[in-house]
Amino acid sequence: MFKLNSKIAHLTPYTPQTQDYAIRLDANESFCALSDTLKNDILEQISQLSFRRYPDPNANALCKAFAGYYQIDPSLVTAGNGSDELIGVIMNAFLEKDDTVLTFDADFSMYQFYANFTQSKVIVESKESDFHLDIDVAIETIAKNKSRMVIFSNPCNPTSVGEKREDILKLIQNTEALVVLDEAYMDFWQETLLHEVENYDNLIILRTASKALGLAGIRLGFAVTNKKLTNILKAVKSPYNLNVISQTVGTCLYQQKDEINNAIQKIIISRNELYEGLLKLAEKFPKKVEPLASNTNFVYTKFENSTDLFEYLKAQSIIVRCFGTYLRITAGTKAENHTILAAISSFYEKVG
Ligand SMILES: *Cc1c(COP(=O)(O)O)cnc(C)c1O
C-alpha cells in the first residue's frame, strides 16, 4: 500500500469559504477597483497577446515597471506568482534538511507552512507583550541555533506593528543568517529597506501587488535582493511561473504612479476611520474593545468574548479573521466600516 510521507500526511487543502459573506474584511484585500480607463487599456493589451507562446520567464517588462515605481534597479527584482510562491521558492532553495529557521509569533502563518516542506527545524520565538520584535534576543537566538534563515513581516500581519529601519538593519548586520523581510504592507508605511539590498549579502525583501495595489486575484509578488541572490532565485524558480496575463496587468498598473498613490491614500483614510471608530467603541465599552494602532490596511483589536463576536458578525454575513482573543479587520469601504462598527456595538449592547 502506498503511504504518504510524514511531512505531508497531516495536510488538508486550504479552503477559505469567505466568498459566502456579504462583507469580506478577512483577507486584507483592497476595496479600490482599478479605474475604467486603466481597465480598458489593460483589456486592450491582453487582446493583443499571443496565448500560444510561453511567457517571458524573467518577466522583464513587469520587473522594469515595478522597479520604476519604487525607483530601484530592475536587475535586482525577481517576479513570482504571488509572494507566497516566492516564500516557497526561497525556503526550498536556501534551507536544507535539519537547518534551523527562525520565525515569530504572532506573524504570517505561511512561513511555517512552507518551511515544513524543507524538513528544516522551525524555531518560533514569541514577541514581546507590545508585539514588537526584540532584535537583540533574535540575534542571540539565531547565533545559538546557527539558524540559516530568519523570516518575518514588517509591518507585521496580523498585528500591524512595525519595526523601524535601523532596528531591522541591526539584525541584518549582526547575523550570518539570510534575512527574509516580508514588506507586504510597506506601501502603507515608510520604513522600507528596498534601497539597501545591494549593501548586504544576506537580505531578501518580499513585496506583493495583492494588498495596496489591489491585484490579489492576479497573483504578483516580487523578491528584491542583491545581484548574486537574484541570479540564484531566477535559477531555482520554475521558468514560466508567471503567465502573460498577470505580467501584462502588472506592467500596466506599476506604470500608473498616480493611480497607485491615490488608492493607497484612500485605503489609509479608510483605515484611520476604522481605527477611530474602534477607539470610540473602546470608550463606550471599556476593557472590551482594545484596538492597536495600525501601520497597514487592517486593524488588530483585542475583544472581550472575541470568538462569540466573530460568530455574531458571521451570522450577519460579515467575515473577519479571528486570532484567539484578537480579531483582524481589514479596512473596507466607508459603508462596510460603518456596518461592522455598528454590528460590534450592537454585540456588546445585546450579547457580550
Ligand atoms: C498577503 C500576504 C502575503 C501574500 O501575498 P501574495 O502575493 O498574495 O501571495 C505575503 N506576506 C504577508 C505578510 C501577507 O500578509
The ligand as an SDF file (V2000), in Angstrom:
LIG
                    3D

 15 15  0  0  0  0  0  0  0  0999 V2000
   -0.9370   38.6950    1.9980 C   0  0  0  0  0  0  0  0  0  0  0  0
    0.4530   38.4110    2.4250 C   0  0  0  0  0  0  0  0  0  0  0  0
    1.3570   37.7760    1.5700 C   0  0  0  0  0  0  0  0  0  0  0  0
    0.9180   37.0600    0.3420 C   0  0  0  0  0  0  0  0  0  0  0  0
    0.8310   37.8020   -0.7560 O   0  0  0  0  0  0  0  0  0  0  0  0
    0.5860   37.1590   -2.1760 P   0  0  0  0  0  0  0  0  0  0  0  0
    1.4850   37.9980   -3.0120 O   0  0  0  0  0  0  0  0  0  0  0  0
   -0.8610   37.3690   -2.4480 O   0  0  0  0  0  0  0  0  0  0  0  0
    0.9630   35.7240   -2.1830 O   0  0  0  0  0  0  0  0  0  0  0  0
    2.6730   37.6180    1.9800 C   0  0  0  0  0  0  0  0  0  0  0  0
    3.0620   38.0280    3.1960 N   0  0  0  0  0  0  0  0  0  0  0  0
    2.2210   38.6170    4.0440 C   0  0  0  0  0  0  0  0  0  0  0  0
    2.7080   39.0300    5.3830 C   0  0  0  0  0  0  0  0  0  0  0  0
    0.8770   38.8090    3.7020 C   0  0  0  0  0  0  0  0  0  0  0  0
    0.0300   39.3260    4.5750 O   0  0  0  0  0  0  0  0  0  0  0  0
  1  2  1  0
  2  3  1  0
  2 14  2  0
  3  4  1  0
  3 10  2  0
  4  5  1  0
  5  6  1  0
  6  7  2  0
  6  8  1  0
  6  9  1  0
 10 11  1  0
 11 12  2  0
 12 13  1  0
 12 14  1  0
 14 15  1  0
M  END
$$$$
